[in-house]
Amino acid sequence: MSTADGLIMVGSWNAGPAVERAAMQAARGTALLDAVVEGIGLIEDDPEEMSVGYGGLPNEAGVVELDAAVMDGRTHKAGAVAGLKGVRHAAKVALNVLRRTDHALLVGEGALAFARQCGFKEEDLLTAKAREAWLAWKASLSTRDAWIGPDDETTGFGGALWAGHKANPTPGGPPTPSTPAVPAPGRSGGAPKVPFTFGTVHVSALNAPGGDLCSCTSTSGLSYKIPGRAGDTPVIGAGLYTDNAVGSAGCTGRGEATVHNCSAFHAVVLMESGMSATEAALGALKRLVSRTIEARLLSAPGRPGFNVTLYALRKDGDAGAASVLPGYTYVRWRGGRRELLECPSVFPS
Ligand code: GLY
C-alpha cells in the first residue's frame, strides 16, 4: 500500500485543490507535511481566493499581511509566521521556520528577513481586485470625509464584489436580516457591501490509520485589520494543533475567539478523552460559544454573531468538522477521493 492509499485529510471548504495536490505529491513519495504545504500553495497562488496568499484582502492601510502555521506530529514541532508581507507562500515560510530554526513563530520584519534568507521571491500581493475591495471599504467608513461611498453612486460596485466573493465567511451568501452580522472592529460588519472575511485555508492530514499526523493553515487574516494584527492561524493551540498520539485540529473563522479559547488544542484534548472527531469539534465550539459573553459579539442572547469552523482528525482516521452557525461545509479526503460535506453546527438553524 502506498502512502496515498491510506491517506486521510480534513480541511476547510476551500481546501479541495489543496488536498488533491497533497494526495498526488504523497503518492509520489513526498513527505506528508511537505505535500500538504505544497497543496496549500495552490490556494495561496489563487488571486480569486481573497482570504489567502496572493490576492488576499489587505489590512486597513492597504497592505496584505499573511499568517501561516504548520505542525508536524512526528516531532511535535511547529513553525509559524505572522504579519508576513510580500511573500505569497506563507505556509512554506512557516515550514522553513519549523525545519531551519529552533523557533516556533517569526513575525513581521523578522519573518520577511528570514524568508529572504531562505530565497523566497518578494512581490506586491495586492491584486487590482483586492485594491478595489479595500477602496470600497474605505469609502464605506464615513459619510463625513472626502471618500465617496458605494451608495453615493448607482454603480453597484460594493454589492457586486460581495456577491461574487467565494471566500466570505457565510458561503451561502451575506447574512440575512434575521441573523444580523455583528459589527466588527472598524465598522466593517453589518451586512457588508464589500468583500469582508476571516477566511482561511486549513488541512489536517494522516498518512494512514494509526500513522503520522500533520497540519497546515494559511490566511491573509481578517480583512482591513489593524496593521500588525495576528489572528489565530499562527498561534499554535488556537488556530491549529497536532498531537501524533491523538489527532489534529484546525480552525477557520473569527480568530480572536479561538485564541481566547485555545480551540484547536481543546478539540485534540477532547479527542484524547475518547470523543469522535465531530463530537470533539462540537465540544470545543460549545465551550467557545459559552465563553462568548460581550454583547457586541452576540446576535441574540447566547448566540455569537460570527462563525468559527473547527476541523478534527483522529489518529484512528475518524475525521469530522463542526461550525458555530449553520450552513458551512468542509472537505474530507478518504479512500482516494474528496467530498464536500455539511458541518453539524452548535446552532442548527
Ligand atoms: N481565522 C483567521 C483569522 O482570524 O485571521
Residues whose N, C-alpha, C, O or C-beta is under 5 A from the ligand:
A	BS01	LIG	F198 G199 T200 T219 G221 L222 G231 D232 C251 T252 G253 R254 G255 E256
